[in-house]
């Protein structure tokens, strides 16, 4: 990916991760929980945590790549963390 982006300026290297979780009821009701994390593809990898694109997926807030975040930080800002928190609220509401 980095080789394909050679010569592409910072402001044109935008990217996003998306996660979708579907929760269905026995009656067939479906609720969708989407999480989205926007970032920029960095010029070089940084960080040791995570996997896949994490070392090159740069977040403007907190000014780190996903691979530089702790697990707790990543869960707060990641697309998966956002979708899971939305799904959790739905499930808690359903079992309350």
Protein Blocks (a to p, Z undefined) as FASTA:
>chain_A
ZZmmgoiafklmgccdddddddddfkopacdddddddddddfbdedjehehjlmmmccfb
goiafklpcfklmmmmmmklmmmmmmmmmmmmmmZZ
